[in-house]
């Protein structure tokens, strides 16, 4: 059951010496790509780290925390907001094929094509930040008279890309849990050094570094704690 898998997943701070399967981890990354994401642009990349030298360098970049030092593999999830053009074209190509095969109507196809050809470029194009600034003020003005999408700034688009990547990260970690493997998403890291180690482009941003392995007997430091559900649940 999904609830059992969710409850089983813990942030493991120390892994055993047991090896894990490269193929199974790769399969879990494939599951990560099935996560919901904004406009289906899939502005992410996944780096599956098994090389001992790269792992050694990443451990240092992750501040030598126990999860990093004992991880048998790592998965680094990266946002790629700069790939919006190529990902839009991929969506357009796919939707055209769906239309030709009769899976979507002409109206739906035209609407989707307009979205990827006009709306997405309007949202993601940058000209030294001026387009974002113009879009922000335009949205606020129109918003005085009717509901409108307001998340149009450069920072908003970064947040959107990271939200999508985080959804993929959760897919990955739950998949690992289902197959009996353990993970730890590590917040503490020198992301600039990580980018250099992985030779990432300047436009790439580190979303999450996930240590992978099999839990040691003392790998979870404490019982799970959550604030009372009533403190966070609102029924309207």
C-alpha positions as a printed Julia matrix, in Angstrom:
236×3 Matrix{Float64}:
   0.0    0.0     0.0
   1.11   3.54   -0.7
   0.59   4.57    2.94
   2.96   1.83    4.11
   5.62   2.98    1.63
   5.25   6.61    2.75
   5.51   5.66    6.43
   8.51   3.44    5.75
  10.49   6.25    4.12
  12.77   7.96    6.6
  15.75  10.25    6.16
  18.55   7.79    6.87
  21.69   9.48    8.2
  23.93   6.44    8.15
  24.0    3.63    5.6
  25.31   0.07    5.93
  28.06  -1.4     3.75
  25.53  -3.32    1.66
  25.63  -2.53   -2.05
  22.61  -1.39   -4.03
  21.66  -2.1    -7.63
  22.52   0.55  -10.23
  19.63  -0.64  -12.38
  17.09  -0.43   -9.57
  18.17   3.1    -8.68
  17.91   4.03  -12.37
  14.39   2.56  -12.45
  13.48   4.74   -9.47
  14.81   7.79  -11.33
  12.59   6.8   -14.25
   9.67   6.85  -11.81
  10.79  10.33  -10.76
  10.28  11.58  -14.32
   6.6   10.61  -14.08
   5.97  13.28  -11.44
   3.54  16.1   -12.19
   5.31  19.27  -13.31
   4.44  22.77  -14.45
   3.17  22.91  -18.05
   4.76  19.49  -18.62
   7.98  21.34  -19.47
  10.01  18.89  -17.38
  12.7   21.46  -16.6
  14.88  18.97  -14.75
  17.87  16.67  -15.09
  18.94  13.74  -12.94
  22.53  12.78  -12.19
  23.02   9.22  -10.96
  26.4    9.13   -9.21
  28.19   5.8    -8.77
  31.79   6.74   -9.65
  33.96   6.48   -6.52
  36.02   9.6    -7.28
  32.96  11.74   -7.92
  31.3   10.37   -4.77
  34.43  11.25   -2.79
  34.32  14.84   -4.02
  30.58  15.13   -3.48
  30.94  13.94    0.11
  33.24  16.87    0.8
  30.87  19.26   -0.98
  28.06  17.9     1.21
  30.05  19.01    4.27
  31.11  15.44    5.1
  27.81  14.7     6.83
  27.23  11.05    7.72
  24.58  10.47    5.05
  27.04  11.63    2.39
  30.04   9.78    3.84
  28.23   6.43    3.99
  26.09   6.71    0.84
  26.68   3.98   -1.72
  25.28   6.15   -4.52
  23.9    9.66   -4.87
  21.25  11.22   -7.05
  21.46  14.93   -7.82
  18.33  16.59   -9.17
  18.93  19.76  -11.16
  16.54  22.4   -12.49
  17.01  23.56  -16.09
  14.78  26.57  -16.6
  16.86  27.45  -19.66
  15.53  24.41  -21.55
  11.98  25.73  -21.85
  12.27  26.27  -25.64
  13.35  22.72  -26.48
  10.86  21.22  -24.02
   8.05  23.31  -25.52
   8.96  22.02  -28.99
   8.91  18.45  -27.69
   5.41  18.98  -26.3
   4.2   20.49  -29.57
   5.62  17.56  -31.54
   4.01  15.04  -29.19
   0.61  16.77  -29.26
   0.67  16.91  -33.07
   1.21  13.15  -33.15
  -1.65  12.67  -30.67
  -3.9   14.81  -32.89
  -2.94  12.89  -36.04
  -3.67   9.6   -34.29
  -7.08  10.84  -33.22
  -6.38  10.91  -29.48
  -7.14  14.62  -29.08
  -9.51  16.92  -30.94
  -8.47  19.65  -33.35
  -9.72  22.25  -30.89
  -7.62  20.81  -28.05
  -4.6   20.56  -30.32
  -4.9   24.18  -31.45
  -5.37  25.37  -27.89
  -2.3   23.48  -26.69
  -0.23  24.69  -29.64
  -1.17  28.29  -28.86
  -0.18  27.74  -25.24
   3.29  26.42  -26.07
   3.92  28.83  -28.96
   2.66  32.01  -27.3
   1.93  31.75  -23.58
   5.02  29.8   -22.52
   7.43  32.13  -24.4
   5.67  35.09  -22.82
   6.21  33.6   -19.36
   9.77  32.32  -19.79
  11.45  34.81  -22.13
  13.93  37.15  -20.46
  15.5   40.39  -21.64
  17.81  41.4   -18.81
  14.86  40.93  -16.46
  12.83  43.68  -18.12
  10.16  41.33  -19.49
   9.62  39.86  -16.02
   9.27  43.33  -14.56
   6.83  44.37  -17.27
   4.84  41.17  -16.82
   4.65  41.69  -13.07
   3.22  45.2   -13.33
   0.86  44.18  -16.12
  -0.45  41.27  -14.03
  -1.01  43.53  -11.03
  -2.89  46.04  -13.19
  -5.16  43.49  -14.84
  -5.62  41.81  -11.45
  -7.46  44.9   -10.23
 -10.35  43.98  -12.51
 -10.31  40.18  -12.81
  -8.45  37.08  -11.6
  -5.11  36.63  -13.35
  -1.99  34.51  -13.03
   0.53  36.62  -11.09
   3.61  34.38  -10.8
   5.44  35.9   -13.78
   8.74  37.2   -12.39
  12.16  35.6   -12.8
  12.08  34.48   -9.16
   8.6   33.0    -9.6
   9.8   30.9   -12.52
  12.77  29.64  -10.51
  10.39  28.63   -7.72
   8.11  26.86  -10.21
  11.03  24.84  -11.61
  12.15  23.86   -8.12
   8.62  22.85   -7.09
   8.41  20.52  -10.08
  11.84  19.05   -9.33
  10.88  18.52   -5.69
   7.82  16.53   -6.78
  10.14  14.35   -8.86
  12.45  13.93   -5.86
   9.57  12.64   -3.74
   8.6   10.18   -6.49
  12.18   8.94   -6.48
  12.45   8.55   -2.71
   9.12   6.76   -2.39
  10.12   4.41   -5.21
  13.37   3.65   -3.41
  11.42   2.98   -0.22
   9.07   0.63   -2.06
  12.02  -1.43   -3.32
  13.59  -1.66    0.13
  16.24   1.01   -0.33
  16.79   4.09    1.82
  17.51   7.73    1.07
  18.38  11.03    2.68
  17.71  14.38    0.98
  20.62  16.53    2.13
  20.09  20.24    2.64
  23.64  21.0     3.74
  25.91  21.32    0.71
  28.12  23.74   -1.17
  26.05  23.9    -4.34
  28.67  25.89   -6.25
  31.22  23.14   -5.66
  28.63  20.5    -6.58
  28.03  22.27   -9.9
  31.77  22.31  -10.6
  32.18  18.63   -9.69
  29.36  17.63  -12.04
  30.44  20.16  -14.71
  26.97  21.69  -14.85
  26.03  24.66  -17.0
  25.78  28.08  -15.38
  21.99  28.01  -15.88
  21.61  24.78  -13.89
  20.54  24.95  -10.27
  20.84  22.23   -7.66
  17.42  21.26   -6.4
  18.29  18.29   -4.23
  21.14  15.93   -3.45
  19.9   12.54   -2.29
  22.12  10.01   -0.55
  21.19   6.4    -1.32
  21.88   3.06    0.31
  20.52   0.6     2.85
  19.98   1.76    6.41
  22.48   0.71    9.07
  21.21  -0.37   12.49
  21.76   3.17   13.82
  20.91   5.0    10.6
  17.78   6.77   11.81
  18.59   9.1    14.68
  15.16   9.33   16.31
  11.52   8.38   16.07
   9.45  10.35   13.59
   7.98  13.58   14.97
   5.23  15.65   13.4
   3.24  18.51   14.89
  -0.39  17.56   15.65
  -2.38  17.06   12.46
  -5.02  19.49   13.74
  -2.39  22.25   13.63
  -1.94  21.92    9.88
  -5.3   20.6     8.66
  -8.02  23.04    7.66
 -11.42  21.78    6.57
 -13.45  24.34    4.62
